[in-house]
Amino acid sequence: MESSRENKARSLNKGRTLVVMAKAPRPGMVKTRLVPSFSPEAVTAFYCCLLEDTLALARSLRDVEVAIMCPDTDVNELAKLAGAQLANIEARVVAQKGEGLAAGLTSVFAHFAPERQREDHRSDTHQRRIIAFNSDSPHLPRSILEDAFETLAAHDVVVGPTHDGGYYLVGAKASHPTLFAGDGMGTSSALERLLSRARELELSLGFAPHFYDIDVADDLTRLAEELRLAPARAPRTARWLKEWDSTAH
C-alpha cells in the first residue's frame, strides 16, 4: 500500500508532459554539422542511437506523458521507429504546424497547453507542465529533467542552457505564441533571444543546469569519453561511439 507521502507525490506529478523534438533519420537531414567528419549514412545511424536513447530516458521518468513533435512528413516514420521504445507507455507522435524548429516549439505548447490556464483553486504544482526536450542529449542525468519539472511548478518558463548559446530544453505551463518567433533551440544566440522575449512577456524564468548537446565532432569526442566510463547512461549511443573510436584509431 502506498504511503500518504507517495500518494501526494503521484498527485503532484500529474499533468507533466515531456515532448521530444525529433526528425526522421534520413541522410542529409539530421546532425548535418557532423557530416564534414562523417558520411551522411554514419551520421544518420548515430542520430538513430541518440533518438532511441533519448526516448529511453524519457520513458524512465515516472508519471510523465511522453510525446514526439516532428515535421508532418516525418510522423509515420517516427511512429514506427519509436514504437518499440514507447510500447509500454501512453505516447503520441504529433505533427508540427509550419516548418523549422521555432515552428515546432510553438506547436508543442499550442498543442499541449492552453494559451492561459484557469486561475481556479488549483495550485501551480497541479497545473499542466510541458517541457520540450532535444533529441541529442540522451546522456543528460534523469534528475535534471525531474528538477526542471519542479522548477516549472514555480515559474512561467524553465530553460536548460547549452554552453554554445542555445538550450537543450524549454518548458512552460501555457502557450505563448511569440516566445519562439523566428529561431530555435540550437542557434548560437537562441538563448539570448528566448530570454529577451520571455522578459518582454513578463514571464518568470527558472533555469536547469548548463549542459551540452551534440552538434560538432568535438562534442562527439567529449561524449565518447563520458560514455566510456558510464555506458548505461546511453547504451545504444555508447556502442556506436565505441565502434567509431575503434575504427578512428
N, C-alpha and C positions, 0 to 999 in steps of 0.2 A: 504494500500500500504506500502511495506517495505521501510524503510529509506535507504540511501546510506550506512550508518554505518552497518545496518543489512545485506545488500547485501554483503558488504565486509567481515563481519564475516562468513556468509554462505560460501563464496568463500574460505576463509582460512581453513574452516573445511573439505573441500572436500578431499578425499583420506585418511581418518582416518579409521583404522580397529582395532577393539578390538577382540582378539581371546581368548576364554575361554578354558583353559586346563582341560579336563574332562575325566572321565571314566564312563562306565555304572555302575549303582548302584547295585552291586552284593555282597552278603555276603562274607566276607573274602578277598575282592578285593579293598575296599576303606577304608580310615581312619583307617588302621589296628592298629595304635598305641593307639587307643581308646578301642580296643577290651578287654584288661585286665579289664577295668572298666565297659564295657557294652557288651551285647551279639552282635554277628555279625549282627543279624537282626535289632537290635536297632540302631547300627552304620549306617547300610545301609539306614534306614529310615531318620536318621539325615542328612546323606550326600545328600539325595534327596532334603531335605529342603534347605541345603546350596546351592546346584546347582541351584534350581529354583529361590532362592532369588538373586543369582549372575547373572543369566540371566535377571531377572527383573531390576537389577541395570544397566546391560549393555544396555538394551533397553531404559533406561531413558536418555541416552546420545543423544544429538541432532547431526544429520549429522555424524553418526558413523556407519560403516558397522560392524555387529556382526557375528562372526563365532565360531564354536567349533572345536577344534583339539582333536582327540582321537585315541586310537588304532583301527586298521582296524576291529577287531572283535566286536567293540562297536558301529559302525556307525549307524546301523539300530535301535538299542535300544535307543540310544541317540536322534536320529532324531524324534522318536515317543515321547519321554519324553519332548523334547524341543519344540515340535510342537505348543502347546498352548502358550508357552511363546513368541515364535518368529513368531507367525502367522501374525503379522501386520508389520513386517519389513523384509527387504531382509537379509537372513541369510543362512548359509550352515554348514553342518557337514562334516568335512574333515578328511580322514584317514591319520594318520602319516605314514612315512616311517621308519621302524625299530621299535625296542622295547625300552621302558623306556622313562622317562621324557626328558632326554637330546635329544633323537631322536625326540621327539615331538616338543621341542623348535626349533630344527634345521629345522624341517619340516614347522613350522609356517612361518619362514622368507623365506625359499626356495619356498614355495607355494605362498605367498602373496607379496613378494618383489623381484625385480631383484637383481642379485649379485652387480650391481652398477647402480645407476640412472644416466641418461644422464645429463651432465653439460651443459644445454642449458639456455635459458633466464628466466626460472622459478626460483623464489627464494626458499629457503629451506622450507618456510611455505606452498608452493604449492606442495612439494614433498609428495609422499605417506609415511604415518607414520603408523607403525604396532606396537601394544602392545599386548604381551601375558600376560594373567592375570590368576591367580589361581582360582579355583572354591570353595575355602573355606574362602573367605573374603568378604561375601556379606554386612557386616557391614561397609565396607570402605566408607567414605564420597565420594559422587559423584564428588565433587570439586577436589579431589586428582587425579582422573582419567583425568578430564578435564585439570588440570595443567600439568599432565605427558605428554599429547599430545603437550602442548605448549612448555614444556621443550625440547621435542624431536625435535621440529622445529629448535632449535638452537644447537643441539648436535647430534652426530652419534648414541649414545645409551643412553637410560634412564633406571634407575634401581630403584625399590622400595624395600629397605632392610627390612627384618624382624629382630626382636630382638634376634632371635636364630641363626643368621649367614646365613640364607637363603635369599630369596627375593620373594615378592608376585607378582611383575610384572617386565617385562623387555621389552623394546621397541627398535626398530631400523628402519632405513629408507632403509636398504638394507640387503641382505643375507650375512652373514659371517660364512661359514660352520664350522670353527674351534672354534667358540666362546663358544659352549656348550659341547665340546668334553668330554664325559665320566661322566657327572654329570647332576644335575637338580636343580630345584628351592628350594627344601626343606631340603637339607642336611646341616649339621652344618658349613661346610666350602665352601658351594656353592658360596656365595657372594665373598669371598676372591679369589677363583679361577676364577670366571667370571671377576672380576675387573682386575686381573693379565693378563688374556688373552686379554681383551679389550686394555690394555695399550701396550701389545706386538704387537697388530694390529694397534696401533697408532690411536685408535678411541677416540673421545672426549666423556666425560661422564657427564651426568646430573642426578640428583637424585630427587626422590619423598620422602616424609617424611617416617621415620621408622613407621612400623605398625606391627600387629601380625596376624597370621593365626591360624587355629585350628588344632592342632596336638595331644595334650595330654589333660588329664582331667582338669588340671589347666587352660588351655586355655578356656575350656568349662565353667568353673566357672566364669571366667572373662567376657566372652561373655554374659552369662546369666545375670550378674549384669548390664551390659551396656544396653542390650535389655529390661530389666525390666523397665528401665527409658525411653527408646525410641524404642518401639517395631516396629514402622513403618519403621525403617531402614532395617529390615529383617523380615517381618511379619511371614512367614512360620517357619523360624528358631526360632523366639521368641515363637511361640505357642508350638513347640516341647520342647523347653527348659523349658517353664512354666510347662508343664506336667511332664517332668523329675524332676524338682525341687520339685513339689508337692508329687511325689512318693518317692523321695530320703529323704525327711524329714517327 
